[in-house]
Amino acid sequence: MHCVGNISRWPYANYLGVLMFFKIYRLFAARISRSIPYIRLTSYLREYFNRSNPYFVGWGMTTHSYPPWHLGKGDVLSQKFHATNEDFLSRVRDGSFTLTQLRHFQVGAREEFVRGLSWRHFIVTWSVLWSARLNHGKELALVECGVCDGMTAYFAMRALEGAPFRFGLYDAWAPMKTEHLLLSEKKAVGAYGYLSLETTIQNLAMFKDECRFTKGYIPESLSSSEVSREVNWLHLDLNSSTPTIAALEFFWDRMASN
């Protein structure tokens, strides 16, 4: 990609001009390659212009650039995420991590759906590690409101393996109620009734000592539970605006500086 950026400064830097240049370049590449170990510029440009083969597609996002974790290469963060992502996919395949929200999907479709969440989970991994860095090795306090099966929490805690942390997990694990929904959200009444606290606890069993589960509807469940004075990392995924605003108001003054 760096090569493309440099070439774009040429006087003839338009699509047809670039293609013409590399057609000429390819005529010489075969001869030059006998004396130079391997010339990759042509393949890079071919990949860049081949817009029919994106390297990532998921949740409405499409990119023709390599994602940071591509093939498990890149920096330590990217390698760590790639290993965690592949391990999680294997757990989904063998059923050791139950995704009730995808209970009607075939195994292959479940894996494809989870791969489509890779950018989301990469950002989760990065943000948790950044919070840990800012906390200078002290115990980290994490909170998630809207836990579902524990998928996001799994990636967050895997990122922190070996570091001290505690995790407060809040969810109703029950159908959504009409009194918590705006008029425009009423179609969601009864949604997520299939969720189970027991399933989530089992999914996150490897972190049982760090997790504290609170079952109930937000904001009532927040005031009835023991909450850390200071929170280093907060994730909200409540699918309704009223509980989301209530959770933000509740945790805002508890968020750690920086």
C-alpha positions as a printed NumPy array, in Angstrom:
array([[  0.   ,   0.   ,   0.   ],
       [  2.919,   2.321,   0.621],
       [  3.95 ,   1.844,  -2.988],
       [  0.538,   2.98 ,  -4.195],
       [  0.797,   6.09 ,  -2.053],
       [  4.113,   7.045,  -3.608],
       [  3.021,   6.437,  -7.165],
       [ -0.091,   8.584,  -6.659],
       [  2.207,  11.623,  -6.703],
       [  3.242,  10.99 , -10.315],
       [  2.   ,  13.408, -13.006],
       [ -0.061,  10.637, -14.612],
       [ -1.619,   9.48 , -11.327],
       [ -5.031,   8.468, -12.543],
       [ -6.49 ,   5.015, -12.743],
       [ -5.756,   4.395, -16.426],
       [ -2.319,   5.948, -16.147],
       [ -1.333,   3.689, -13.256],
       [ -2.606,   0.59 , -15.051],
       [ -0.674,   1.519, -18.195],
       [  2.499,   2.082, -16.177],
       [  2.287,  -1.361, -14.613],
       [  1.553,  -3.061, -17.885],
       [  4.873,  -1.654, -19.123],
       [  6.49 ,  -2.508, -15.795],
       [  5.432,  -6.153, -16.113],
       [  7.242,  -6.42 , -19.47 ],
       [ 10.514,  -5.626, -17.725],
       [  9.788,  -7.397, -14.441],
       [ 10.399, -10.88 , -15.847],
       [ 13.891,  -9.918, -17.024],
       [ 14.78 ,  -7.964, -13.897],
       [ 13.54 , -10.734, -11.611],
       [ 16.424, -12.951, -12.769],
       [ 18.838, -10.673, -10.926],
       [ 16.534,  -9.483,  -8.101],
       [ 15.222, -12.216,  -5.709],
       [ 11.554, -11.319,  -6.062],
       [  9.622,  -8.299,  -7.211],
       [  6.339,  -7.929,  -5.349],
       [  5.222,  -4.527,  -6.562],
       [  3.102,  -5.941,  -9.396],
       [  1.223,  -8.335,  -7.096],
       [  0.604,  -5.591,  -4.539],
       [ -0.942,  -3.357,  -7.179],
       [ -2.948,  -6.19 ,  -8.67 ],
       [ -4.411,  -6.941,  -5.238],
       [ -5.118,  -3.283,  -4.613],
       [ -7.063,  -2.842,  -7.849],
       [ -8.873,  -6.174,  -7.583],
       [-11.891,  -4.717,  -5.78 ],
       [-13.906,  -7.94 ,  -6.053],
       [-11.908,  -9.711,  -3.319],
       [-12.081,  -7.766,  -0.038],
       [ -9.928,  -8.971,   2.849],
       [-12.629,  -8.392,   5.436],
       [-16.42 ,  -8.296,   5.318],
       [-18.556,  -8.049,   8.419],
       [-21.452,  -6.118,   9.902],
       [-21.792,  -3.929,   6.814],
       [-18.073,  -3.127,   6.691],
       [-15.91 ,  -4.072,   3.724],
       [-12.195,  -3.389,   3.355],
       [ -9.748,  -4.215,   0.591],
       [ -6.788,  -3.635,   2.897],
       [ -5.346,  -6.287,   5.181],
       [ -6.839,  -6.1  ,   8.698],
       [ -4.214,  -5.755,  11.462],
       [ -4.443,  -9.436,  12.448],
       [ -4.1  , -10.828,   8.9  ],
       [ -2.557, -14.327,   8.995],
       [ -1.476, -13.783,  12.607],
       [  1.252, -11.355,  11.595],
       [  1.851,  -7.77 ,  12.647],
       [  2.591,  -6.435,  16.116],
       [  2.099,  -8.207,  19.451],
       [ -1.476,  -6.935,  19.771],
       [ -2.427,  -8.275,  16.334],
       [ -0.796, -11.643,  16.995],
       [ -2.496, -11.927,  20.378],
       [ -5.892, -11.114,  18.913],
       [ -5.462, -13.522,  16.003],
       [ -4.636, -16.377,  18.401],
       [ -7.62 , -15.54 ,  20.631],
       [ -9.966, -15.219,  17.67 ],
       [ -8.952, -18.574,  16.224],
       [ -9.262, -20.216,  19.653],
       [-12.731, -18.738,  20.099],
       [-13.81 , -20.   ,  16.678],
       [-12.656, -23.488,  17.611],
       [-14.766, -23.279,  20.788],
       [-17.77 , -22.251,  18.717],
       [-17.175, -25.186,  16.362],
       [-16.87 , -27.809,  19.093],
       [-19.725, -26.356,  21.162],
       [-17.684, -25.513,  24.26 ],
       [-18.852, -21.878,  23.882],
       [-22.607, -21.705,  23.366],
       [-24.002, -18.882,  21.248],
       [-27.718, -18.981,  21.974],
       [-28.29 , -15.978,  19.718],
       [-27.082, -18.152,  16.807],
       [-28.8  , -21.32 ,  17.983],
       [-30.64 , -21.794,  14.677],
       [-27.476, -21.398,  12.562],
       [-25.503, -24.287,  11.125],
       [-21.942, -24.581,  12.461],
       [-20.415, -23.056,   9.331],
       [-22.833, -20.124,   9.398],
       [-22.058, -19.493,  13.079],
       [-18.347, -19.364,  12.329],
       [-18.892, -16.988,   9.407],
       [-20.991, -14.697,  11.61 ],
       [-18.331, -14.628,  14.347],
       [-15.594, -13.88 ,  11.8  ],
       [-17.707, -10.94 ,  10.713],
       [-17.345,  -9.559,  14.238],
       [-13.552,  -9.621,  14.131],
       [-13.104,  -5.85 ,  13.84 ],
       [-15.419,  -5.352,  16.836],
       [-13.476,  -7.869,  18.894],
       [-10.126,  -6.439,  17.797],
       [-11.204,  -3.008,  19.089],
       [-12.352,  -4.633,  22.338],
       [ -8.936,  -6.273,  22.701],
       [ -7.051,  -3.065,  21.906],
       [ -9.147,  -0.872,  24.234],
       [ -8.835,  -3.261,  27.182],
       [ -5.066,  -3.512,  26.792],
       [ -4.816,   0.267,  26.508],
       [ -6.82 ,   0.637,  29.726],
       [ -4.464,  -1.79 ,  31.426],
       [ -1.461,   0.189,  30.217],
       [ -2.907,   3.414,  31.612],
       [ -3.547,   1.642,  34.932],
       [  0.164,   0.836,  35.348],
       [ -0.24 ,  -2.783,  36.455],
       [ -2.842,  -2.154,  39.152],
       [ -6.006,  -4.213,  39.316],
       [ -8.351,  -3.269,  36.491],
       [-12.098,  -2.778,  37.015],
       [-14.198,  -3.695,  33.977],
       [-17.962,  -3.406,  33.52 ],
       [-20.26 ,  -4.62 ,  30.788],
       [-23.972,  -3.872,  30.578],
       [-25.643,  -6.172,  28.087],
       [-23.625,  -9.384,  28.294],
       [-25.719, -11.811,  26.25 ],
       [-23.743, -15.08 ,  25.973],
       [-20.487, -13.461,  27.115],
       [-18.752, -13.222,  23.73 ],
       [-17.442,  -9.66 ,  24.139],
       [-16.473, -10.313,  27.752],
       [-14.534, -13.383,  26.639],
       [-12.339, -11.349,  24.285],
       [-11.836,  -8.641,  26.911],
       [-10.712, -11.112,  29.572],
       [ -8.53 , -13.147,  27.242],
       [ -6.67 ,  -9.932,  26.448],
       [ -5.931,  -9.505,  30.163],
       [ -4.729, -13.015,  30.949],
       [ -1.947, -12.784,  33.498],
       [ -3.005,  -9.308,  34.667],
       [ -5.105,  -8.546,  37.767],
       [ -8.701,  -7.546,  37.024],
       [-12.312,  -7.927,  38.126],
       [-15.326,  -7.831,  35.852],
       [-18.861,  -6.723,  36.694],
       [-21.353,  -8.227,  34.229],
       [-24.936,  -6.896,  34.088],
       [-27.811,  -8.309,  32.067],
       [-31.459,  -9.198,  32.565],
       [-30.996, -12.55 ,  30.814],
       [-34.733, -12.228,  30.283],
       [-37.171, -10.78 ,  27.702],
       [-37.103,  -7.019,  27.131],
       [-39.95 ,  -5.184,  28.879],
       [-42.175,  -2.529,  27.338],
       [-41.555,  -0.048,  30.168],
       [-37.852,   0.082,  29.285],
       [-38.478,   0.844,  25.609],
       [-39.346,   3.959,  23.652],
       [-42.325,   3.917,  21.319],
       [-39.968,   3.41 ,  18.368],
       [-38.437,   0.4  ,  20.159],
       [-41.645,  -1.418,  21.101],
       [-41.083,  -4.047,  18.426],
       [-38.286,  -5.393,  20.643],
       [-40.681,  -6.333,  23.471],
       [-39.981,  -9.935,  24.413],
       [-36.657, -10.08 ,  22.558],
       [-33.718, -11.992,  24.078],
       [-35.974, -14.223,  26.127],
       [-33.796, -17.147,  25.095],
       [-30.778, -15.861,  27.05 ],
       [-29.646, -17.794,  30.096],
       [-27.403, -16.661,  32.939],
       [-26.338, -20.253,  33.507],
       [-25.163, -20.546,  29.886],
       [-23.135, -17.342,  30.163],
       [-21.543, -18.471,  33.417],
       [-20.565, -21.752,  31.751],
       [-19.144, -19.934,  28.725],
       [-16.938, -17.803,  30.97 ],
       [-16.091, -20.536,  33.476],
       [-12.362, -20.137,  32.892],
       [-12.673, -16.639,  34.413],
       [-15.011, -17.542,  37.271],
       [-12.761, -15.993,  39.917],
       [-12.719, -12.602,  38.181],
       [-16.413, -12.359,  37.2  ],
       [-19.324, -10.983,  39.209],
       [-22.701, -11.541,  37.535],
       [-25.698,  -9.343,  38.337],
       [-29.035, -10.439,  36.918],
       [-31.749,  -7.816,  36.527],
       [-33.018,  -4.919,  34.473],
       [-30.99 ,  -1.707,  34.255],
       [-31.036,   0.74 ,  35.993],
       [-32.58 ,  -1.112,  38.963],
       [-29.864,  -3.78 ,  38.981],
       [-27.115,  -1.15 ,  39.166],
       [-28.337,   0.393,  42.394],
       [-28.846,  -2.999,  44.002],
       [-25.336,  -4.313,  43.359],
       [-21.853,  -3.601,  44.665],
       [-20.154,  -1.392,  42.076],
       [-16.505,  -0.361,  42.008],
       [-15.784,   3.235,  42.963],
       [-13.616,   3.539,  39.885],
       [-14.197,   1.832,  36.535],
       [-11.372,   1.511,  33.986],
       [-13.306,   0.015,  31.082],
       [-17.023,   0.183,  30.314],
       [-18.899,  -1.566,  27.505],
       [-22.611,  -0.917,  26.87 ],
       [-24.659,  -3.073,  24.505],
       [-28.234,  -2.781,  25.726],
       [-30.168,  -2.385,  22.454],
       [-32.481,   0.227,  23.992],
       [-31.87 ,   3.905,  24.65 ],
       [-33.415,   4.384,  28.109],
       [-31.258,   1.778,  29.924],
       [-28.221,   2.939,  27.923],
       [-28.63 ,   6.539,  29.1  ],
       [-29.252,   5.353,  32.664],
       [-26.062,   3.266,  32.616],
       [-24.029,   6.165,  31.225],
       [-25.317,   8.498,  33.923],
       [-24.613,   5.916,  36.609],
       [-21.024,   5.165,  35.563],
       [-19.915,   8.537,  34.201],
       [-18.486,   9.869,  37.457],
       [-16.958,   6.467,  38.238],
       [-14.844,   6.329,  35.085],
       [-11.112,   6.53 ,  35.744],
       [ -9.273,   9.589,  34.455],
       [ -7.491,   9.331,  31.09 ]])
